[in-house]
Amino acid sequence: MLNKNFSFIILTFNEEIHLPRLLESIKGLNAPILILDSGSTDKTISIARQYQAEVKINTFINHPKQWDFALSNFNIQTPWTIGLDADQVVTPELYKMLEEFEEEKFSNVNGIYFNRKNYFQGSWIRYGGYYPVYLLKMFRTGIGYSDLNENMDHRFIAPGETVIWKAGHLIEENLKENDIDFWFKKHQRYSDLIAQEEIERMKHFRVQSIKPNLLGNPDEKKAWLKRLWWKLPLVVRPYLYYTYRMVFQLGFLDNKTARRFHYLQGLWFRKLVDQKIKEKINATE
């Protein structure tokens, strides 16, 4: 019998390496699966159809706009929507929580945060601020929406009451990143998006959709930290962040692969973003 509580939406682009893994982890829930693809040239579409997923195709601009298109163009019939990335997997513990989900017990709730465990090249990123990380992934259909004030760092927003599921996990591991060249090329693209976004924020073309609050829900806390980040001096802030991540958030306790991730994502990437911001500022002076 088809699940009447929630539907899954998944974004894809050439995800034949990831999609079977994700779809296998949720197929027993018998929930509608809605896939928005951005022009895959591999077996992604045929895999999706093997699992009876409904597929739509839309040209990719950025993640927030792609999610907005998905929420606006799929005819979602269930009261709840769950938005997942193709490189994520639902663990048996989280599966059980979804399997036992009772709509009436959440009558006053509009959003549910899942606990994510992030892996890089086979290693769990346990420290450095990467665990626990709570992501708003489940929300009331028609109430939750994609934050279009972000250029790359996507999030859903669900106004009203939210809860955090600390037990059960989403496992996130992009197997394409086992090829480090793929990681570098991806983050070159991401650095362009973030640099452009920060320039637009400097000019007040973008504002935060979420009210910053260090003591609020996970997204309000993140908004507070991002506001602080934007106030820090360019070029200096990557070193401050990397030191904070490695020392105060115990990143040094991670294994060699995870420590490399902290260096690449926490220092190298942040320095690249700041370099591009400075280049854009100098080009307009």
Secondary structure, 3 states (H helix, E strand, C coil): CCCCCEEEEEEECCCCCCHHHHHHHHHHHCCCEEEEECCCCCCHHHHHHHCCCEEEECCCCCHHHHHHHHHHHCCCCCCEEEEEECCEEECHHHHHHHHCCCHHHHCCCCEEEEEEEEEECCEECCCCCCCCEEEEEEEECCCCEECCCCCCCCCEECCCCEEECCCCCEEEECHHHHCHHHHHHHHHHHHHHHHHHHHHHHCCCCCCCCCCCCCCCHHHHHHHHHHHHHHCCCCCHHHHHHHHHHHHCCHHHCCHHHHHHHHHHHHHHHHHHHHHHHHHHHHHC
